[in-house]
């Protein structure tokens, strides 16, 4: 069981690290645009905002926010967007709270799973039950 938790924590840390890299790239070289919340997508007890924006060439793009929660993103609200000029499909809502949550949630869950993996590995004998064999 501890191995599964360890692998899951590693995957979540990779997601967080990837998001840090994407946000850094967008901050340094991303193009700013104004987007609009056009709908909400409910998936597995979470609701994600669907954002529509137009790039510098006038092409419209739509993307789903990385983090759930639409309390501050009602339909029709304008939101700041950053996207990669060479690939506008890589876009994020440019709000500080959203950027932090996109990194913090997977990192915190990964840290919790890593702690659980370490705890289970250290206490394996305690929870493994009676010895088997002769």
PELIN-V800970 format. One record per helix or strand. SS is the DSSP state (H for helix, E for strand). FROM is the first residue (numbers start at 0). LEN is the number of residues. If there is no record, write none. Layout:
SS&FROM&LEN + SS&FROM&LEN
//
This chain:
H&1&28 + E&30&13 + E&45&9 + E&59&5 + E&77&7 + E&86&7 + H&95&27 + H&123&4
//
